[in-house]
Every structure is written in C-alpha cells, then in structure tokens.
C-alpha cells in the first residue's frame, strides 16, 4: 500500500515574518507553506528568502511537512529562491503559476540539478503545482503527469477568478468546473487534490460549508491563511463515527465473503463488492491517520489473495 500522508490543512506563513516562522512548530496543521511570493513585498524579497533559509536550518526537529512557495520561475526571483532555500532542505516546493507542463518540467530539472549538487537522493524535493489560471485549468491533466515529484495538485481560487475576470463568491458556483477538473486530474494520476484558501477568517460557518463541499467533491485537504481555521478543517475531514462503523462492517462482510469463496456479499440489503470495499478501506485509512482506529487494513483484504 502506498504511503498515506494527511494533508488536511496547509497553512500559509509569510516568509518575511519572523514571529510567525518561530511559531510554526506550535501550529497543529498538517503542513505549512512558507510564502516568498504574494505575502512578501517586492522590496523584501531578498531579505525574506535569507530569513527563510536561516529558519529552516534551525528548524531541525520538524513536526510537520514544510513547503516553500517560491516566486514564479519566469520572474527574476524564482531561481534565487531555489538557490537560497533548497540547501536548508524543505520537503518540497509549491510552484505558483503552474500554467503549463513545461514550467513544471523546468522546476523538476532544476530540483534534480540541486539534488546532485547537494549530494541528495534524486527526488528528495516534492512539487506542489498551483493551478490558478484558465490556462492552468485547461492544461491540468498534462501538468499532473509531468513529474513523479508531484504529490498533489493545489487549486488557487483567488488567482483563478482574477484570470477569469469574475468575482469569487462564498457560494463558489463560479469555481465548480475548475475545481472538478483539478480533482479529475489528481485522481487520474493517483495524487491528492488540495483546495484553495477561504479568505474570510472571521466566517467559520462559511469555512465549514466550503470545506464540506470540497470534501464531498473528493478533495482531501485545504490551504488556509489563519491558524484559527485549522480545527474546523480537521473536524470536517475527520471520518464520522457512523462512517467508521459502516466501514468496519464492510470489511468484516468481505472477509466472510472471501471465506465463502466469493467477492460479493450482502450487508443490510445492499451489495458489498470491490468498489464498496475500497471506499471502506479509504475511510479506515483516514481514520487511522486521525488516530480513530488502531489497525491499518491490509491490501489482501481489499483486493483478495492471489
């Protein structure tokens, strides 16, 4: 079974704010995105990347995934961002303006060159492309297939709506097509899909509604801009008690079926077959990552013995 890593919550932390960087270990999010792009004014770009490098060099006892959002590679800052921060070993790079496969390919090549230079295993640095424009949405399937370093796709609603010359609403109807296309691309290549920020940090009910919506669509995580949003996001993404109980019943049922020499069985009047078992296993895998169940479901239970 592939490694399963929770990425329910990725918190943006401005790279030019020492007070927030120093508190990263206290935030109970699954990961952080240290931002060198939008959060940093032009006249602070150089100082911010140096600050981030020094912070990462001293943040050795890491308790969460750490990504750095560099400036676009086509800008005058992007390459210098990589040169400065990669020796301090972030887990990966969030690539903004990932509009084409060629941009992702260029980052992949640069990361390989830096890994060779630093004496690291090739593939050490991951890539999180940010799909945030009409071009990115159109090209997202090809982008997702570009590099084995890509562990997820991130949808950037704020930049996307700007590129479409429309307003972002709390209902989010204008985002549906783009969200689903990003999701399809992620599912097609077997990686995670992470949703955009919810900018109104005072509207917790709005955050909850949007998170419930994107979970229903199939997203497994969300980016955020304020630590106060973490608990709501984690609560929504945690499997509910009834979901866990039903998933356990499904696994017990399919075990009985296998003992009878079949891959199909009835549970409560409904058929349990391979797709149902896979969904149950996914619920229990997520529940295990949340600490809600003790055991991990073995692949043999899901797919049967050869």
C-alpha positions in Angstrom: 0.0 0.0 0.0 1.3 3.5 -0.9 2.3 5.8 1.9 -0.7 7.7 3.2 0.0 11.2 4.5 -2.6 13.5 5.9 -2.7 16.9 4.2 -6.0 18.2 5.5 -4.5 21.6 6.3 -1.6 23.5 4.7 -1.1 26.8 6.5 0.4 29.8 4.7 3.2 31.5 6.7 4.7 34.7 5.3 8.4 34.4 4.8 9.1 37.9 5.9 7.5 37.5 9.4 10.0 36.0 12.0 7.3 35.9 14.7 5.1 33.5 12.7 8.0 31.4 11.4 9.2 30.9 15.0 5.7 29.6 15.9 5.4 27.0 13.1 6.1 24.1 15.4 3.1 25.2 17.6 0.5 25.2 14.8 -1.5 22.0 14.7 -1.8 21.9 10.9 -0.5 19.0 8.8 1.8 21.2 6.9 3.0 24.8 6.3 3.7 26.7 3.1 6.3 29.3 3.8 5.4 32.0 1.3 8.0 34.0 -0.6 5.6 35.1 -3.3 2.3 37.1 -2.7 2.9 37.6 1.1 6.2 39.3 0.6 6.5 42.9 -0.8 8.9 43.4 -3.7 11.4 45.3 -1.6 11.6 42.5 0.9 12.1 39.5 -1.4 15.9 39.2 -0.9 15.7 39.6 2.9 12.7 37.1 3.2 14.5 34.3 1.4 17.5 34.7 3.6 15.3 34.7 6.7 13.5 31.5 5.5 16.8 29.8 4.9 18.1 30.6 8.4 14.8 29.5 9.9 14.8 26.1 8.1 18.4 25.5 9.0 17.5 25.8 12.7 14.1 24.0 12.4 15.6 20.5 12.5 13.1 18.8 14.8 10.2 19.2 12.3 6.8 18.0 13.3 5.0 18.7 10.1 5.5 19.0 6.3 7.3 22.1 5.2 6.9 23.5 1.7 8.2 26.8 0.3 6.2 28.8 -2.2 8.8 30.4 -4.4 8.1 33.2 -6.8 7.2 32.2 -10.3 10.2 30.7 -12.2 9.5 33.2 -15.0 10.1 36.0 -12.5 13.5 37.4 -11.6 13.2 36.0 -8.1 12.2 32.4 -8.6 15.6 30.8 -9.3 17.3 32.7 -6.5 14.6 31.5 -4.1 15.5 27.9 -5.0 19.3 28.6 -4.7 18.7 30.0 -1.2 16.2 27.7 0.4 16.9 24.2 -1.1 20.2 23.7 0.9 18.1 24.2 4.1 16.0 21.1 3.0 12.3 22.0 2.8 10.2 19.0 2.0 9.1 20.5 -1.3 8.3 23.5 -3.4 4.9 25.0 -4.1 5.1 26.2 -7.6 2.8 29.2 -8.4 1.6 30.0 -11.8 1.9 26.3 -12.9 0.1 27.1 -16.2 1.9 24.6 -18.4 3.7 21.2 -18.2 6.8 23.0 -19.4 7.0 25.1 -16.3 6.8 22.1 -14.1 9.3 20.2 -16.2 11.7 23.1 -15.7 11.3 23.0 -12.0 11.8 19.2 -12.0 15.1 19.7 -13.9 16.3 22.4 -11.6 15.5 20.3 -8.5 17.5 17.4 -9.9 20.4 19.7 -10.5 20.3 21.0 -7.0 20.0 17.5 -5.6 23.0 16.4 -7.5 24.9 19.4 -6.3 23.9 18.9 -2.7 24.6 15.2 -2.8 20.9 14.3 -2.1 18.8 11.4 -3.4 17.2 12.3 -6.7 13.5 13.0 -6.0 14.2 14.3 -2.5 12.2 17.5 -3.1 8.5 17.3 -3.9 6.4 19.6 -6.1 3.0 21.0 -5.4 1.8 22.8 -8.6 -0.7 25.6 -8.1 -3.4 25.6 -10.7 -4.6 29.2 -10.6 -5.4 30.4 -14.1 -7.6 29.5 -17.1 -4.5 28.1 -18.8 -3.6 26.0 -15.8 -7.1 24.5 -15.6 -7.0 23.7 -19.3 -3.6 22.0 -19.1 -4.0 20.4 -15.6 -4.1 16.8 -16.8 -0.9 17.1 -18.7 0.6 19.0 -15.7 -0.3 16.3 -13.3 1.5 13.7 -15.5 4.6 15.8 -15.9 6.7 14.7 -12.9 6.8 11.9 -10.4 7.7 14.5 -7.8 4.2 15.8 -7.8 2.4 14.5 -4.7 -0.8 16.7 -5.0 -2.4 19.5 -7.1 -3.5 22.7 -5.4 -6.3 24.8 -6.7 -5.8 28.6 -6.3 -9.3 30.2 -6.4 -8.2 33.8 -5.9 -5.9 33.9 -8.8 -8.2 31.8 -10.9 -11.1 34.1 -10.6 -8.8 37.1 -11.3 -7.7 35.4 -14.5 -11.4 34.8 -15.4 -12.3 38.4 -14.6 -15.0 37.3 -12.3 -15.7 37.8 -8.6 -15.2 34.9 -6.1 -18.4 34.3 -4.1 -19.0 32.5 -0.9 -21.3 30.1 -2.7 -18.5 29.1 -5.0 -20.7 28.3 -8.0 -18.2 30.0 -10.3 -15.4 27.6 -9.2 -17.2 24.3 -9.7 -15.9 23.5 -13.2 -12.3 24.4 -12.4 -12.4 22.6 -9.0 -13.7 19.4 -10.6 -11.2 19.5 -13.4 -8.3 19.8 -11.0 -9.8 17.0 -9.0 -10.2 14.7 -12.0 -6.5 15.2 -13.0 -5.3 14.4 -9.4 -7.5 11.3 -9.2 -6.4 10.1 -12.7 -2.7 10.0 -11.6 -3.3 8.9 -8.1 -2.3 12.0 -6.1 -4.1 14.3 -3.7 -6.2 17.4 -4.5 -5.9 20.4 -2.2 -8.4 23.2 -2.3 -7.9 27.0 -2.1 -7.9 29.2 0.9 -11.1 30.6 2.4 -10.1 34.2 2.8 -12.8 35.4 5.4 -11.1 34.3 8.6 -14.0 35.5 10.7 -16.6 33.4 9.0 -16.2 29.9 10.5 -19.6 28.7 9.2 -18.7 29.7 5.7 -15.4 27.9 6.0 -17.2 24.8 7.3 -19.7 24.9 4.4 -17.0 25.2 1.8 -14.8 22.5 3.3 -17.8 20.1 3.5 -18.5 20.9 -0.2 -14.9 20.2 -1.4 -14.8 17.0 0.7 -17.9 15.8 -1.0 -16.3 16.5 -4.4 -13.3 14.4 -3.4 -10.7 16.9 -2.1 -8.6 15.6 0.8 -7.2 18.9 2.1 -7.4 22.7 2.1 -5.0 25.6 2.3 -5.6 28.2 4.9 -4.3 31.6 6.0 -5.0 31.7 9.7 -4.3 29.1 12.4 -7.9 29.6 13.8 -9.2 27.8 10.7 -7.3 24.5 11.4 -9.8 23.0 13.9 -12.8 23.4 11.6 -11.0 21.9 8.6 -9.8 19.0 10.6 -13.2 18.4 12.1 -14.8 18.3 8.6 -12.2 15.9 7.1 -12.2 13.5 10.1 -14.4 10.4 9.3 -17.6 10.5 11.3 -18.4 7.8 13.8 -21.1 6.3 11.6 -18.8 6.2 8.6 -16.2 4.3 10.5 -18.7 1.9 11.9 -20.1 1.1 8.5 -16.6 0.8 7.0 -15.7 -1.8 9.7 -18.9 -3.7 8.9 -18.0 -3.7 5.2 -14.5 -5.1 6.0 -16.0 -7.8 8.2 -18.5 -8.7 5.5 -15.9 -9.0 2.7 -13.8 -11.2 4.9 -16.7 -13.5 5.4 -17.3 -13.5 1.6 -13.7 -14.4 0.9 -14.0 -17.4 3.3 -17.1 -18.5 1.2 -15.0 -18.2 -2.0 -16.8 -15.1 -3.4 -16.0 -11.4 -3.7 -19.6 -10.2 -3.2 -21.8 -10.3 -0.2 -25.0 -8.6 1.1 -24.8 -6.2 4.0 -28.1 -4.7 5.3 -29.7 -5.4 2.0 -27.0 -3.7 -0.1 -24.4 -5.4 -2.2 -20.8 -5.2 -0.9 -18.2 -5.6 -3.7 -14.8 -4.3 -4.7 -15.7 -0.6 -5.1 -17.5 -0.6 -1.7 -14.6 -2.3 0.0 -12.1 0.2 -1.5 -14.2 3.1 -0.2 -14.4 1.5 3.3 -10.6 0.9 3.3 -10.1 4.6 2.4 -12.3 5.7 5.3 -10.4 3.4 7.7 -7.0 4.5 6.4 -8.0 8.1 7.0 -9.5 7.2 10.4 -6.2 5.5 11.4 -4.2 8.6 10.4 -6.5 10.6 12.7 -5.9 8.1 15.5 -9.6 7.0 15.5 -8.9 3.3 14.8 -5.9 1.1 15.7 -5.4 -1.1 12.7 -4.5 -0.5 9.1 -6.4 -2.5 6.5 -4.2 -5.0 4.7 -4.2 -4.9 0.8 -5.2 -8.6 0.8 -8.4 -7.6 2.5 -9.1 -5.0 -0.2 -8.1 -7.0 -3.3 -8.2 -10.6 -2.1 -5.4 -13.1 -2.1 -3.9 -14.2 -5.4 
